[in-house]
């Protein structure tokens, strides 16, 4: 009973009178004695601090109540860390309980290897009736093992191995648990810093990420604490979509730091790049909306024949953009996708199938210094404008007319898309992209084009193609009436918005498209980048995007 351990039990408190006595008693009932108990009150008005003093007087344990009142939830956590003198810090929040053997077992694991900086275990849930119907509470009850995504954990493993999990950013984001479920080596806080006081919802996971990158992690496969959920908890208050977005951004910023990013799984790195692109796009949209509101005019205006010679006259805008502002914005948006997601290099040879009026070509002129660009399109006047505009300025940019029949865009075309052979040699391009092309092609034509893409793409290189993909999530939004497109007409192998002109807007079942990629040996880079066309909240662009690689042994 009287075996001391070098642990500072840190208790940040605020208006916790209802449960704090039980929490304190759970420390007193430990099988080993902690070095000290540090209590920091954030300015309670319900007598919480007095309850702590009463309990401390009945105990022989060293209880330190910090005199200063620290405003702010996370700042209060940090005040207890600064005051701690023990070798280890064990958090206990005022609503929670430590099981009687918690300190003994966690310290035993921590002391087994000086490289261990963090020890955690599962925790039991104490759910008050007031929050039983809360969606978050129900989810937690259904997923009690937060660390399941890490697989089978050892008693001791390098934290970098956990950071390498491909499921690091999948739910639940916090795969370690609340601070009550964790023991931390005190000197690690001096190395990685204290909790981020600008955060609330994901503040603990952001810290666990930093600790995992700097130490080994100990794991005990049984619950050593109980975490209580009730209506009055601070993290449940003032939660909004904007706050959630801010929290995710801060966590992702930490994952992008030089000390952590190299440790991550490639899928997580991709997810971080996607998230940054979404974040940039959200900021740009917000800024443009603000400018438009101020002026009550479109945020960008480019007159016909304006200062940028690569912007076509408004009379030529057709697919996917309506006016110069959107033309420029979409081109710049996809330029970042080409660089960040497809790893386009300045000396690559690029093919743009469906090049239109050079919407994608324009930003590439600044980048393809040692490389080249070939654009091909079925609208003659668009190709002719690009040829006149680019020929003298950028001789490495060439545009070709394909006289292919399309009921909407080239009704007088002489050739069938299903029989057309791209006028390029086999394995001649490093990167190929098609934007808003397969969204206007019927199945037989689309499949043939995909086979041609594979033919002219070099082995081990990438292509990016946009679609309207039908899957259960998209179909649910369509049936709810949320989607911008209904695709109510079913044709063999696809769906369309208009029965009389099906090529105007075409959608494919995702399973169908995946089957074609497998057939032509294109390896999809997961995840598929879904768009916002069906009002998907986490969409990246407007249409769905699939990035894929041609295998090294595919010629």
Protein Blocks (a to p, Z undefined) as FASTA:
>chain_A
ZZccddddddddehkllmmmmmmmmmmmpcbdcfbdcdddehiaehmmmmmmmmmmmpcb
dcdddfbdcehjklmmmmmmmmpcbfbdcdddfkbccdfklmmmmmmmmmmpmkbmbdcd
dddddddfklmmpmklmmmmmmmblmlmnopadfbdcfklmmmpmklmpccfblnbpfkl
pccdfklmmmnopadfkbmklmmmmmmmmmmmmmccdddfbdfbdcdddfkbmklgopaf
klmmmmmmmmmmmmmpmklmmmpcfklmmmmmmmmmmmmmmmmmmmmmmmmmmnopafbd
cdehiablkbccfklpcghpacjklmmmmmmmmmmmmmmmnopafkbccddehklnolmm
mmmmmmmmmlccddddfbfklmmmmmmmmmmmmmmbccdddddddfklommbfbdfklcc
cfbdehibfbdcdehklmmccfklmmmmmmmmmmmpcghiacddddddddfklmmmmmno
mamblolaccehiacfblklmmlpccddfklmmmmmmmnopacdddddddfknopakbcb
lbdcddddddfklZZ
